[in-house]
Structure formats: C-alpha cells, structure tokens
Amino acid sequence: MTGTIPFSLGELRNLQTLVLKNNKLNGIIPSNLANLAKLTTLDMSTNHLSGELQFILNSILPRNLYMQNNYFVGSLDDVLFPSNYSCNLENNCFSSSRSDCKISSIRSDESVPALKPTSVSSTINVIQMQ
C-alpha cells in the first residue's frame, strides 16, 4: 500500500486493532486517530511516516504500539510508558532529555523502567522513576 493514511480511519470509533506495517505509507498520521479510544493495537512500523506522535502518546496510547522504522520527530519528555505495555519506537528521529531512555531507540518492555506521573491532568507533564 502506498500514499497517505486516510482521514476516514479516525471515524471507525469501535476499531480495536489497526495494522498498516511494512508498506510505503508517507506523510503524517491523521490527528483524528486520537478519537479511536477502543484501539488496543496500533502498528504502523516500517513505512515512511513522519510528523509528531504526541497526540497518540498523550491521548489513546494503545497497549501495543509499534511505530519503529519511520521518520517521527518530537520530544518524548512528557510521555508515560507503562511497564505493562508493549511499545517499539526504534529508528525514528525523536529527541529527549530523559535519562531513562535512549533517543530513537525506545522499547517500554526493555529499556524504560516503570514510570509514574507526578501530576495528572489532561496531558502528562512530569514523570519520575519509581
């Protein structure tokens, strides 16, 4: 599959699994995918996708998130990765000042210890090691 991700995917509010891996998709992820509150697995690995993931990481954060081998950018400083989630963000262009994870090579099941928020609001602001 080539091209961009259709905006209409964000209208599928009961969608639980979305796998678009190993294609030639490009562009950004439509922001309305944040509407997919029931999404438990999101795999868009090994494409040519770019842009920021913060709207996914700070809103729906699926239990299984595989976004490796793309061109995503942005900071991961304010993102909480629960230790019981499976997350692979390797081989992207993230920046971070966090000392608990490697820039561009992040797997919550291996590299990132369990983290807890020090304040809870509509977005996760500050994190600290348990």
C-alpha positions as CSV (number, residue, x, y, z in Angstrom):
1,M,0.0,0.0,0.0
2,T,1.3,3.5,-0.9
3,G,0.2,7.0,-0.2
4,T,-1.1,8.7,2.9
5,I,-3.3,7.3,5.7
6,P,-6.9,8.1,5.0
7,F,-8.5,10.6,7.4
8,S,-11.6,8.4,7.4
9,L,-9.9,5.8,9.6
10,G,-10.4,8.1,12.5
11,E,-14.2,7.7,12.0
12,L,-14.0,4.0,12.9
13,R,-14.6,4.5,16.6
14,N,-15.0,0.9,17.5
15,L,-11.8,-0.1,15.9
16,Q,-9.6,-2.2,18.2
17,T,-6.7,-3.2,16.0
18,L,-5.1,-1.2,13.2
19,V,-2.1,-2.8,11.4
20,L,-0.5,-1.0,8.5
21,K,3.0,-2.2,8.8
22,N,5.6,-2.9,6.0
23,N,4.0,-0.6,3.4
24,K,5.1,2.6,1.7
25,L,2.8,4.9,3.5
26,N,4.1,8.5,3.8
27,G,3.0,11.8,5.4
28,I,1.6,12.4,8.8
29,I,-0.8,10.4,10.9
30,P,-4.3,12.0,10.8
31,S,-5.0,13.7,14.1
32,N,-8.5,12.2,14.3
33,L,-6.9,8.8,15.1
34,A,-6.9,10.2,18.6
35,N,-10.7,9.5,18.5
36,L,-10.1,5.7,18.5
37,A,-10.5,5.3,22.2
38,K,-11.0,1.5,21.9
39,L,-7.8,1.0,20.0
40,T,-5.6,-1.6,21.7
41,T,-3.0,-2.3,18.9
42,L,-1.6,0.2,16.5
43,D,1.2,-1.0,14.2
44,M,2.4,1.4,11.5
45,S,6.0,0.1,11.6
46,T,8.3,0.2,8.6
47,N,6.8,2.9,6.5
48,H,7.8,6.4,5.5
49,L,5.6,8.2,8.1
50,S,6.7,11.5,9.7
51,G,5.5,14.2,12.0
52,E,4.8,14.1,15.7
53,L,3.2,11.3,17.7
54,Q,2.3,13.3,20.8
55,F,-1.5,13.3,20.1
56,I,-1.4,9.4,20.1
57,L,1.1,9.1,23.0
58,N,-0.8,11.6,25.2
59,S,-4.4,10.6,24.4
60,I,-5.1,7.0,23.4
61,L,-1.7,5.3,23.9
62,P,-2.7,1.8,22.7
63,R,-1.4,-1.1,24.8
64,N,0.5,-2.4,21.8
65,L,2.2,0.4,19.9
66,Y,4.6,-0.3,17.1
67,M,5.9,2.7,15.2
68,Q,9.5,1.8,14.6
69,N,11.4,2.4,11.3
70,N,9.7,5.7,10.3
71,Y,10.7,9.3,10.5
72,F,8.7,10.5,13.5
73,V,10.0,13.6,15.4
74,G,9.4,15.4,18.6
75,S,10.2,15.1,22.3
76,L,9.3,12.1,24.4
77,D,10.0,14.0,27.7
78,D,6.3,14.2,28.7
79,V,5.2,10.7,27.7
80,L,4.4,8.0,30.2
81,F,5.2,4.5,29.0
82,P,3.5,2.0,31.4
83,S,5.7,-1.0,32.0
84,N,3.0,-3.5,31.1
85,Y,2.6,-2.0,27.6
86,S,4.4,-3.2,24.5
87,C,5.9,-0.2,22.7
88,N,8.5,0.0,20.0
89,L,9.6,3.4,18.7
90,E,13.1,2.4,17.5
91,N,14.7,4.0,14.5
92,N,12.9,7.4,14.4
93,C,14.1,10.9,14.9
94,F,12.9,11.7,18.4
95,S,14.6,14.0,20.8
96,S,14.6,13.7,24.6
97,S,16.4,14.9,27.6
98,R,15.2,11.9,29.6
99,S,18.0,9.9,31.1
100,D,15.9,6.8,31.4
101,C,15.6,6.0,27.8
102,K,17.7,6.1,24.6
103,I,16.9,8.6,22.0
104,S,15.5,6.9,18.9
105,S,15.6,3.5,20.5
106,I,12.8,3.1,22.9
107,R,11.0,-0.1,24.0
108,S,8.9,0.1,27.1
109,D,9.3,-3.6,27.7
110,E,13.1,-3.5,27.7
111,S,14.7,-0.1,28.1
112,V,12.2,2.1,30.0
113,P,11.6,1.2,33.7
114,A,8.1,1.6,35.1
115,L,7.3,5.3,35.4
116,K,4.6,7.1,37.3
117,P,3.2,10.6,36.7
118,T,3.9,13.1,39.5
119,S,0.8,15.1,38.4
120,V,-2.2,14.0,36.5
121,S,-4.0,16.4,34.1
122,S,-5.4,16.2,30.6
123,T,-1.8,15.7,29.5
124,I,1.0,14.0,31.3
125,N,3.6,16.7,32.3
126,V,6.2,15.4,34.7
127,I,7.5,11.9,35.2
128,Q,9.7,10.4,37.8
129,M,11.3,7.0,38.4
130,Q,9.6,4.7,40.9
